[in-house]
Amino acid sequence: MRINTWYISSFFISLIVAIPIITVFTSFFEDTSNYFEILKDTFLFEYISNSLILLIGVLFFTLLIGVGCAYLVSFYDFPGSKFFKWALILSFAVPAYIYAYSLTAFFENYGTLYSIIKSLFGEGNYNKQIPKFDGMFGAILSISFSLFGYVYVLTRASFHYQSQNLIELGQNLGFSKRKSFFSIILPSARPAIVAGLALVAMETLSDFGAVSFFGISTLTTGIYNSWISFDDLVFANQLSFFLLLFIFALFFLENISRKKAQYHTPFRGGIKRKAKIKLNDLHALGAFLICFVVFFLSFIFPVLQMLYWTIIFPKNYIDLNITNLLLNTFHLVLLTSLILIFFAFLSNYGNRVTRSKLLSFLSTFSISGYAMPGVILAVAFITFISWLDNNIVKFLDLNSIKKVFIGSIMGLIIVYFIRFYSLAFNGIKSGYERINRSIDESSYLLGYSKFKTFSGIHVPYLKNSIFLIGILITIEIIKELPITLILRPFNFETFATTAYIFASQDLLEAAAVPSLFLILIASLFILITSRYILKD
Amino acid sequence: MRKISILSLIFILFSSVVFSGEINIFSARHYDSDIELYKKFTLKTGIKVNVVSGKSNALEKRIIEEGTDSKADLYIVADAGTLGAFEAKGMLQSGLTSKIIKSAVPYNYRTSKWVGIAKRARIIYYAPERVTAEELLGLSYESLANPKWKGRLVIRKSNNIYNQSLVASLIKNNGKEKTADWAKGIVANMARTPKGNDRAQILAVAAGEADIAIANTYYLALMLSGKKGEEQKEAAKKVKPFFPNQEDRGTHMNISGVGLVKNSPNKENAIKLVEFLLSEEAQKHIVNNTFEYPMIEGVSPHPLIVSMGLDFKQDSKTEVVNFGKNQTDALEVMLAAGWK
């Protein structure tokens, strides 16, 4: 094995990603306060059972909505089916916490729904008749509507490749529509569905904004609270340990399913492209209504609620320094994208030229950051930096490094890096897989150096991938909440932190303006990339 | 591309250097009006005010982890219990003892490490058509545990700091054991599992979900002001405030306060800002924007607060330092009673 740049950089990346994991596990041995010794078992039980209920609820809804919509738009032709195909992914633009704000605003006592009913039917106390979507059920709905897109996109892609063959097969076997759906179509898309659900599950367990807004104690908020409020690292780490176990199980499940999903995809040229089945009037109406309701609830509803508030409380719009928030957001986006793409290139190129097993293992490890909740990443990062500072930097008599890493753009970007590296890495990887290796060899034969091959051939070839990754990172960073909240510098806010802070101050109507901008900007970027996300 | 990113990294490194003539505030009380107030201060003194806002526990964690390198000078929060608990962790320092501060703030609302800058009362709200004058007679926090309120009371969760401070004051006055029984009584009387913020409790009474609610004073004024929209203004008119414990120690008072952080790099400027916050100009600004009670004499609260009544007896016997001291016990008592 030759020690070269590729190994060093891959080790370096893996090391950075390993920081939070190592910090969580080594903290087991530290002394902490023994807060609420007696109540701990109760807490632990509550956190785990709440996390499980939340998880099961969200998986149920995302499965139902995601697969249902994917099935309708993939196999049938009905009014609006082309529109819904891409419109449904706009739900990615609405983070669960903003959905939670909308849900509360609309259904609360004397909320928006009350105003609507009052303006239609006159005065009266309708509050008791208005259902309340809060607490656990509110959280399940909020998270489901913001995450079902994962299941939808992956399942749709899988259905797309199978397209008509399966329906025909069912017809030939004399199956009813329902029977062919359950015994042929669904099982064949299973790997894609499982991969989608695993992503949903990881995001659900990581959710911080929505559950803390509804006041539900889950493992994630439990870690945050016992670490941050009670300084009880042992308990926080017990919780983290449980959570990470959960998450790594899901991570492997997802990886395995993805591989299987690839295995199921084409027979190139073997797909018989046929027109989708045209639905008759009543069925078409049904299909339209289902997709419309999902689109309405997942995207139009929160946008309208936020817009309504922005209009009736215009002062909040005037007071908000939107240019500043935009600049901050794009500052973060630009730096993070540059760094992520640079390292993703380095690592992928290293894998390509060395074809080393060790390197490819390290890369698999280094993309595990996306499975870890942002809260854990941020808190573990702070703990790690102060440990480093107290034990090594001070020992070497150097200047403190805390200022450089905690509450600075630098620290923020490092943690973003850990969280979003998989996005960049996988994006470049799938781009590379499309460049035939013989091109590299021809380039060497022509006397190009490795670097020249990289900069002169690979980079231009992968322009599209870079563009796509940049936009996906942008969408993620615009929506990102816990990491930004914990690590941001002085006087530095993004749309997400502004919305969250207003909401936590009981100023939901003021949270509407940054929320609305967040959704609109994210939607814009989603529309730009919809072609890629829904690639046929 | 690569050069640009390296250059910008270097730029960022340098841009985080601290300049003199500033104050760094960590604030869990991030009203826009506070920011306006800091701007006034900067205009007057030329001292730049930097603000990091967030939830109190996250801010505290950051100050603790940064240790001696922390840039935090002042820590501003909306509850004495938070300041007391932070002091107990050894994270605040003495220094808020100037003549101006001492003469402005009554002794029960300050220590040498932190002082109150505004007051708020945690009171009872009731629905006049469902609660009789007789029931209100002599009503106290203690008597809310009486079974006659069964299924009629709403209050937020036990993890809420305002509740913790209220219960801490009860522990100080009545002892832990009695308060533990009281908490059980309160839980038994709840009309629903605790949820939502203080405003949601008042709205629940207006909507008929409950007859009485416990919430802070400024919420009702906020709703009456129309800043929360017409609907809530109308709803607020359906409930009435009641100031409990008038026959003994008085109504539970809490503060918005500011603490001097242990490793404050700009201590002198920080003290100047605290003194400014206690000036007549600043106090007027605060009470008119946040609907709190002024900390100093001679400033009138917002007219909406005045209309709720000013001639009530405030609990000036229970020093607010007790809220921090008894916080752990308070939370334990509530959780043991099954207070969600």
Interface residues (C-beta under 8 A of the other chain):
Chain A: Y35 F36 L39 T42 E108 N109 Y110 G111 Y114 S115 K118 N125 N127 K128 D134 G135 F214 G215 N225 W227 I228 S229 D231 I312 F313 D319 L335 L338 I339 F342 V379 I382 T383 I385 S386 D389 N390 S400 K402 K403 V404 I406 G407 S408 I409 M410 L485 I486 R488 P489 F490 N491 I501 S504 Q505 D506 E509
Chain B: M1 R2 I4 S5 S8 L9 I12 L13 S16 N24 H30 Y31 D32 N50 V51 V52 S53 G54 K55 N57 A58 E60 K61 R62 I64 E65 E66 G67 T68 D69 K71 K89 K157 N159 T193 K195 G196 N197 D198 R199 A200 L203 A204 A206 A207 G208 E209 Y219 K228 G229 E231 Q232 E234 A235 T328 E332 L335 A336
